[in-house]
Amino acid sequence: MKMVSTAELKAHTNKLLVLVQNGKKPVVITRHGKPCAVLEPCGEEDLDGLAFEYGPEVLRMARESARDIAAKRYVTMEQFAKKHGLP
């Protein structure tokens, strides 16, 4: 896996994008020697999934779920199955 600094990214963005697109392999971007982002191949088919994953409604539900878990307001799969007579 290729790793490049933010300075290299700035200087060679187009070259790196072509490398990712043609090679279908991700490039890890580092800042001060530590990984901070990844450039990875993306096609039209990926856009719907990204829009869903980062959409405001999904993010709101994720925050709400995190609060419920922290407050121990949940049931386990085993508890759910037992309550509903599932194997």
Residue frames relative to the residue before (quaternion, step in Angstrom):
aa qw qx qy qz dx dy dz
M 1.0000 0.0000 0.0000 0.0000 0.00 0.00 0.00
K 0.3834 -0.7389 0.5106 0.2154 3.54 -0.83 1.00
M 0.1099 -0.7689 0.6273 0.0568 3.55 -1.07 0.81
V 0.0034 0.7956 -0.6052 0.0266 3.57 -0.94 0.93
S 0.4923 -0.6492 0.4942 0.3033 3.55 -1.15 0.59
T 0.6502 -0.4965 0.3873 0.4250 3.56 -1.25 0.25
A 0.6084 0.5458 -0.3562 0.4528 3.60 1.08 -0.61
E 0.6548 0.4906 -0.3064 0.4865 3.59 1.00 -0.84
L 0.6160 0.5427 -0.3412 0.4578 3.58 1.03 -0.74
K 0.6643 0.5064 -0.2992 0.4612 3.56 0.90 -0.92
A 0.7193 0.4593 -0.2494 0.4577 3.56 0.92 -0.91
H 0.8217 0.2153 -0.0656 0.5235 3.60 1.06 -0.73
T 0.1207 0.8475 -0.5117 0.0738 3.60 1.06 0.65
N 0.6989 0.4747 -0.2931 0.4476 3.61 0.70 -1.01
K 0.6410 0.5248 -0.3199 0.4597 3.57 0.96 -0.87
L 0.6757 0.4877 -0.2937 0.4684 3.59 0.94 -0.86
L 0.6340 0.5260 -0.3334 0.4586 3.58 1.02 -0.74
V 0.6358 0.5059 -0.3220 0.4858 3.58 1.01 -0.77
L 0.6303 0.5364 -0.3261 0.4568 3.59 0.98 -0.84
V 0.6734 0.4825 -0.2901 0.4791 3.58 0.91 -0.91
Q 0.6839 0.5007 -0.2908 0.4438 3.56 0.85 -0.98
N 0.7352 0.4238 -0.2331 0.4750 3.59 0.83 -0.95
G 0.7362 0.4245 -0.2301 0.4741 3.55 0.96 -0.84
K 0.2835 -0.7941 0.4882 0.2252 3.57 1.30 -0.34
K 0.5711 0.5533 -0.3924 0.4623 3.56 1.17 0.66
P 0.4917 -0.6743 0.4577 0.3067 3.59 -0.99 0.72
V 0.2296 -0.7167 0.6388 0.1601 3.53 -1.35 0.41
V 0.2846 -0.7595 0.5639 0.1555 3.58 -0.77 1.04
I 0.2402 -0.7526 0.6002 0.1249 3.56 -0.90 1.01
T 0.1416 -0.7956 0.5853 0.0656 3.56 -0.89 0.97
R 0.1282 -0.7450 0.6496 0.0811 3.51 -1.26 0.57
H 0.8225 -0.0397 -0.0437 0.5657 3.55 -0.63 1.17
G 0.7236 -0.4780 0.2302 0.4415 3.56 1.05 0.88
K 0.6804 0.4513 -0.2883 0.5002 3.59 1.29 0.00
P 0.5437 -0.6284 0.4360 0.3455 3.61 -0.94 0.79
C 0.0247 -0.8209 0.5705 -0.0025 3.58 -0.94 0.84
A 0.8006 0.0122 0.0034 0.5990 3.62 1.19 -0.38
V 0.2293 -0.7526 0.5997 0.1461 3.52 -1.32 0.29
L 0.2320 -0.7027 0.6538 0.1580 3.53 -1.07 0.85
E 0.0914 0.8057 -0.5809 0.0707 3.57 -0.71 1.00
P 0.6432 -0.5375 0.3661 0.4042 3.56 -1.16 0.54
C 0.0099 -0.7886 0.6138 -0.0354 3.54 -1.06 0.80
G 0.0964 -0.7944 0.5982 0.0419 3.56 -0.89 0.93
E 0.7465 -0.3823 0.2908 0.4604 3.55 -1.33 0.06
E 0.6605 0.5396 -0.3093 0.4206 3.57 0.98 -0.87
D 0.6342 0.5442 -0.3259 0.4420 3.60 1.20 -0.43
L 0.5656 0.6588 -0.3750 0.3247 3.60 1.12 -0.57
D 0.6448 0.5170 -0.3367 0.4512 3.61 0.92 -0.79
G 0.6549 0.5158 -0.3087 0.4581 3.56 0.96 -0.87
L 0.6606 0.4993 -0.3066 0.4694 3.58 0.97 -0.82
A 0.6364 0.5248 -0.3266 0.4614 3.58 0.98 -0.85
F 0.6584 0.4955 -0.3061 0.4768 3.57 1.02 -0.82
E 0.6837 0.5244 -0.2905 0.4160 3.56 0.79 -1.08
Y 0.7904 0.2931 -0.1471 0.5174 3.57 0.97 -0.84
G 0.3799 0.7349 -0.4775 0.2959 3.58 1.27 0.27
P 0.6326 -0.5794 0.3582 0.3685 3.60 -1.09 0.65
E 0.6504 0.5213 -0.3350 0.4394 3.62 0.98 -0.74
V 0.6588 0.4918 -0.3112 0.4768 3.59 0.95 -0.82
L 0.6502 0.5053 -0.3201 0.4685 3.60 0.96 -0.80
R 0.6244 0.5261 -0.3389 0.4674 3.61 1.03 -0.74
M 0.6699 0.4933 -0.3020 0.4655 3.60 0.91 -0.90
A 0.6315 0.5295 -0.3362 0.4558 3.61 1.02 -0.73
R 0.6525 0.4985 -0.3160 0.4753 3.60 0.97 -0.83
E 0.6465 0.5177 -0.3118 0.4657 3.58 0.98 -0.86
S 0.6470 0.5144 -0.3125 0.4681 3.59 0.98 -0.83
A 0.6381 0.5233 -0.3270 0.4605 3.58 0.97 -0.82
R 0.6456 0.5046 -0.3197 0.4758 3.60 1.00 -0.79
D 0.6473 0.5179 -0.3195 0.4590 3.60 0.97 -0.84
I 0.6524 0.5066 -0.3137 0.4683 3.59 0.94 -0.85
A 0.6549 0.5117 -0.3150 0.4583 3.59 0.93 -0.88
A 0.7173 0.4170 -0.2390 0.5045 3.59 1.08 -0.74
K 0.4245 -0.7301 0.4283 0.3213 3.59 1.35 0.11
R 0.4030 0.6784 -0.4983 0.3593 3.58 1.05 0.87
Y 0.5194 0.5949 -0.4499 0.4170 3.55 0.31 1.27
V 0.2550 -0.7108 0.6190 0.2159 3.55 -1.35 0.15
T 0.4745 -0.6522 0.5046 0.3079 3.54 -1.12 0.61
M 0.6541 -0.4891 0.3887 0.4265 3.57 -1.27 0.26
E 0.6337 0.5368 -0.3266 0.4513 3.58 1.02 -0.79
Q 0.6553 0.5018 -0.3065 0.4742 3.60 0.97 -0.86
F 0.6454 0.5200 -0.3146 0.4627 3.57 0.97 -0.85
A 0.6639 0.5098 -0.3016 0.4564 3.58 0.89 -0.96
K 0.6604 0.5047 -0.3103 0.4613 3.58 0.90 -0.90
K 0.6587 0.5250 -0.3066 0.4433 3.60 0.88 -0.92
H 0.7769 0.3425 -0.1609 0.5032 3.58 1.02 -0.85
G 0.5179 -0.6900 0.3880 0.3242 3.57 1.28 0.35
L 0.4101 0.7026 -0.4761 0.3337 3.57 1.07 0.71
P 0.5583 -0.6220 0.4274 0.3446 3.59 -1.12 0.60
